[in-house]
Amino acid sequence: MTTFCISPAVAEAFPDTLIAVVTATGLRGREPWPHTTTALEDLEQDLADGTWAPADESDPRIEAWHTAYRSFGTNPRRIRPSVDALGRRMTKKGNLPRINPAVDSYNAISVRHGLPAGAFDLDHVTGDVQIRYAEGTETFTPLGEPDTIENPKPGEIIYTDTTDVLTRHWNHRDAHRTRVTEDSTHVAFVLETLTATRDEHLLTTAAEELQDLLTEHSAQSAVHYLSPAHPQVTL
C-alpha cells in the first residue's frame, strides 16, 4: 500500500486545495482504448470548430496556479503548470500528443477541464508519497532524461517518495522513474485544484470521467480525495 499526504505547511499555505487520486490496478495499456481515442478527437474537433479552447493564463483556473508558482519562487511563464503548457501546445498545434492510452486519457481530461493532471507507476514508487516544500537536497530525474539529475530549489513544492522527487514545481514535470508506460499495471493518477470552493465540481467530474476511461481497461479502479481537512489517504 502507498500513502499520499499533504504536508501541514503546504496545507496551511493552500487551504483550498483538493486533489483527486484515481487508482487503477490490472491496467491493460497495450489494447485499444476507443473511448480515449474519441475523447481526444472530440477535443481536437471542438478546437478546430471554434466551439471550445483550452484554458489560458487569463482563466482563473490557470491564474491560481501561476500565483502559487510565484509564491514558491517559480516563474510560471518560463516553467509552466502542466495543464497550461499542454493547453498552449494544443492551441498552437491543433492536437494533443499521443503517448500511450493511460497518459492520453489523463491529458484529455486535464485539458478539457483546465486542471493539472499527472500519474505515477506505483510499482516504481518507494514508500509513501508526500506533497511538501523541498529542502533543496533532493534529487530529480526528469521524464525522458534518465541520465539527468536535478535538485529542486529550496521552498519549491514537490511530490516525493522515499527515493527522490516524483514531480517538480508541484505539477510542472514528472520523473522518469515513475513514468507511466504501456506496461504499467498499477497506476495512481492525480487531478488538482487550488480553488475547491469554486471548482470542486469540476474536479469531481474530471475524476469520474477519468475513472470511466480506465474502467474498461483495468481490473479495478477507485477515486480518493486529499485536502487540508483530509491530508492523507492510503491507496
C-alpha positions as CSV (number, residue, x, y, z in Angstrom):
1,M,0.0,0.0,0.0
2,T,1.1,3.6,-0.7
3,T,0.0,6.6,1.4
4,F,-0.3,10.0,-0.2
5,C,-0.2,13.0,2.1
6,I,-0.1,16.8,2.0
7,S,2.4,18.3,4.5
8,P,1.0,20.6,7.1
9,A,3.0,23.6,5.7
10,V,1.5,23.1,2.2
11,A,-2.0,22.6,3.6
12,E,-1.6,25.9,5.6
13,A,-0.4,27.8,2.6
14,F,-3.0,26.5,0.2
15,P,-6.1,25.8,2.3
16,D,-8.5,25.5,-0.6
17,T,-6.5,22.6,-2.2
18,L,-8.3,19.5,-3.4
19,I,-6.6,16.6,-5.1
20,A,-8.3,13.6,-6.6
21,V,-6.2,10.4,-6.7
22,V,-7.6,7.9,-9.2
23,T,-6.1,4.5,-8.9
24,A,-6.2,1.6,-11.4
25,T,-4.9,-1.9,-10.9
26,G,-4.6,-4.6,-13.6
27,L,-4.3,-1.9,-16.2
28,R,-4.1,-3.1,-19.8
29,G,-2.2,-0.5,-21.7
30,R,-1.4,-2.5,-24.9
31,E,-5.0,-2.9,-26.0
32,P,-7.0,-0.3,-28.0
33,W,-8.8,2.3,-25.8
34,P,-11.5,3.5,-28.3
35,H,-13.2,5.9,-25.8
36,T,-9.9,7.7,-25.1
37,T,-9.3,8.0,-28.8
38,T,-12.8,9.5,-29.2
39,A,-12.2,11.9,-26.3
40,L,-9.0,13.2,-27.9
41,E,-10.6,13.5,-31.4
42,D,-13.7,15.3,-30.0
43,L,-11.5,17.8,-28.2
44,E,-9.5,18.5,-31.4
45,Q,-12.6,18.8,-33.4
46,D,-14.2,21.3,-31.0
47,L,-11.0,23.3,-31.1
48,A,-11.0,23.3,-34.9
49,D,-14.7,24.3,-35.0
50,G,-14.1,27.2,-32.6
51,T,-16.6,25.9,-30.1
52,W,-14.1,25.3,-27.3
53,A,-10.5,26.3,-26.5
54,P,-8.1,25.3,-23.7
55,A,-7.9,27.5,-20.6
56,D,-5.1,30.0,-20.9
57,E,-3.4,32.1,-18.3
58,S,-6.3,34.6,-18.2
59,D,-8.5,31.8,-16.9
60,P,-9.0,31.8,-13.1
61,R,-8.1,28.1,-13.0
62,I,-4.7,28.7,-14.6
63,E,-4.2,32.1,-12.9
64,A,-4.4,30.4,-9.5
65,W,-1.5,28.1,-10.4
66,H,0.5,31.0,-11.7
67,T,0.0,32.7,-8.4
68,A,1.0,29.6,-6.5
69,Y,4.2,29.1,-8.6
70,R,5.3,32.7,-7.9
71,S,4.7,32.1,-4.2
72,F,7.4,29.4,-4.1
73,G,9.8,31.2,-6.4
74,T,9.0,29.7,-9.8
75,N,8.3,31.9,-12.9
76,P,5.1,30.3,-14.4
77,R,5.7,31.8,-17.8
78,R,9.1,30.1,-18.0
79,I,8.3,26.9,-16.1
80,R,4.5,26.4,-16.7
81,P,2.0,24.3,-14.8
82,S,1.4,21.1,-16.8
83,V,-2.2,22.0,-17.9
84,D,-1.1,25.4,-19.0
85,A,1.8,24.0,-21.1
86,L,-0.4,21.3,-22.6
87,G,-3.2,23.7,-23.5
88,R,-0.8,26.1,-25.1
89,R,0.7,23.2,-27.2
90,M,-2.8,22.2,-28.3
91,T,-3.8,25.7,-29.3
92,K,-0.6,26.0,-31.3
93,K,-0.6,22.6,-33.0
94,G,-4.3,21.8,-33.0
95,N,-3.9,18.4,-31.4
96,L,-2.7,16.6,-28.3
97,P,0.3,14.3,-28.3
98,R,-0.3,10.6,-28.4
99,I,1.9,8.9,-25.8
100,N,0.0,5.8,-24.6
101,P,-3.6,5.1,-23.7
102,A,-3.3,5.9,-19.9
103,V,-1.3,9.1,-20.4
104,D,-3.6,10.1,-23.3
105,S,-6.6,9.6,-21.1
106,Y,-5.4,12.0,-18.3
107,N,-4.2,14.5,-20.8
108,A,-7.6,14.7,-22.5
109,I,-9.3,15.1,-19.1
110,S,-6.8,17.7,-17.9
111,V,-7.2,19.9,-20.9
112,R,-10.9,19.5,-21.2
113,H,-11.4,20.7,-17.6
114,G,-8.4,23.1,-17.2
115,L,-7.0,21.1,-14.3
116,P,-3.4,19.8,-13.9
117,A,-3.1,16.0,-14.1
118,G,-0.3,13.5,-13.8
119,A,0.3,9.9,-13.0
120,F,2.8,7.6,-11.2
121,D,3.5,3.9,-11.8
122,L,3.0,2.7,-8.3
123,D,5.2,-0.4,-8.9
124,H,8.2,2.1,-9.1
125,V,7.2,4.3,-6.2
126,T,9.1,3.6,-3.0
127,G,7.4,4.1,0.4
128,D,4.9,6.9,0.8
129,V,4.3,10.0,-1.3
130,Q,4.4,13.5,0.2
131,I,3.4,16.8,-1.2
132,R,5.8,19.2,0.6
133,Y,8.3,22.0,0.3
134,A,11.7,20.9,-1.0
135,E,14.8,21.3,1.2
136,G,16.9,21.6,-1.9
137,T,19.0,18.4,-1.2
138,E,16.5,16.1,-3.0
139,T,17.3,14.7,-6.5
140,F,15.1,14.6,-9.5
141,T,15.5,12.8,-12.9
142,P,13.2,14.4,-15.5
143,L,10.9,12.4,-17.7
144,G,12.7,11.4,-20.8
145,E,16.1,12.3,-19.4
146,P,17.3,9.2,-17.4
147,D,20.9,10.4,-17.2
148,T,20.0,13.9,-15.8
149,I,19.9,14.7,-12.1
150,E,18.5,18.0,-10.9
151,N,18.0,19.4,-7.4
152,P,14.8,21.3,-6.7
153,K,15.1,24.8,-5.3
154,P,14.6,25.1,-1.5
155,G,11.0,26.0,-0.9
156,E,9.7,24.6,-4.2
157,I,6.7,22.4,-3.8
158,I,7.3,18.8,-4.9
159,Y,5.8,15.3,-4.9
160,T,8.4,13.0,-3.4
161,D,8.7,9.4,-2.2
162,T,11.5,7.9,-0.1
163,T,13.9,7.7,-3.1
164,D,13.7,11.1,-4.8
165,V,11.4,13.7,-6.3
166,L,8.4,12.5,-8.4
167,T,7.2,15.9,-9.7
168,R,8.9,19.3,-9.6
169,H,7.2,22.7,-9.2
170,W,4.1,20.9,-7.9
171,N,2.9,19.8,-11.3
172,H,5.3,21.0,-13.9
173,R,7.1,17.8,-14.8
174,D,7.1,14.2,-13.8
175,A,10.1,11.9,-13.0
176,H,11.4,9.3,-15.4
177,R,11.5,6.5,-12.8
178,T,7.7,6.5,-12.1
179,R,6.6,7.3,-15.7
180,V,3.5,5.5,-17.0
181,T,4.1,3.3,-20.0
182,E,2.0,0.7,-21.9
183,D,3.3,-1.9,-19.5
184,S,2.3,-0.1,-16.3
185,T,-0.4,-2.1,-14.5
186,H,-0.8,-0.3,-11.1
187,V,-1.1,3.5,-11.5
188,A,-2.1,6.5,-9.4
189,F,-3.5,9.4,-11.4
190,V,-3.8,12.9,-9.8
191,L,-6.0,15.8,-10.7
192,E,-5.6,19.0,-8.8
193,T,-7.3,22.3,-8.0
194,L,-6.2,25.1,-5.6
195,T,-9.7,26.6,-5.5
196,A,-12.0,23.8,-4.3
197,T,-14.6,26.3,-3.1
198,R,-15.2,27.3,-6.7
199,D,-14.0,24.3,-8.7
200,E,-14.7,21.2,-6.6
201,H,-17.5,20.2,-9.1
202,L,-15.0,20.4,-11.9
203,L,-12.5,18.2,-10.1
204,T,-15.1,15.5,-9.1
205,T,-16.5,15.5,-12.7
206,A,-13.0,15.2,-14.2
207,A,-12.1,12.4,-11.7
208,E,-15.3,10.5,-12.6
209,E,-14.6,10.9,-16.4
210,L,-11.1,9.6,-16.0
211,Q,-12.3,6.6,-14.0
212,D,-14.8,5.9,-16.7
213,L,-12.0,5.8,-19.3
214,L,-9.9,3.5,-17.1
215,T,-12.7,1.1,-16.0
216,E,-12.9,-0.9,-19.3
217,H,-9.1,-1.4,-19.3
218,S,-8.4,-2.3,-15.7
219,A,-9.3,-4.9,-13.1
220,Q,-10.3,-2.3,-10.5
221,S,-10.3,1.5,-10.1
222,A,-11.2,3.9,-7.3
223,V,-11.2,7.6,-6.5
224,H,-9.7,9.1,-3.3
225,Y,-9.6,12.8,-2.3
226,L,-6.9,14.7,-0.5
227,S,-7.4,18.1,1.1
228,P,-6.1,20.1,4.1
229,A,-9.1,18.7,6.1
230,H,-8.2,15.2,5.0
231,P,-4.5,15.4,4.2
232,Q,-3.7,11.6,4.0
233,V,-5.1,8.7,2.0
234,T,-3.8,5.1,1.8
235,L,-4.3,3.5,-1.6
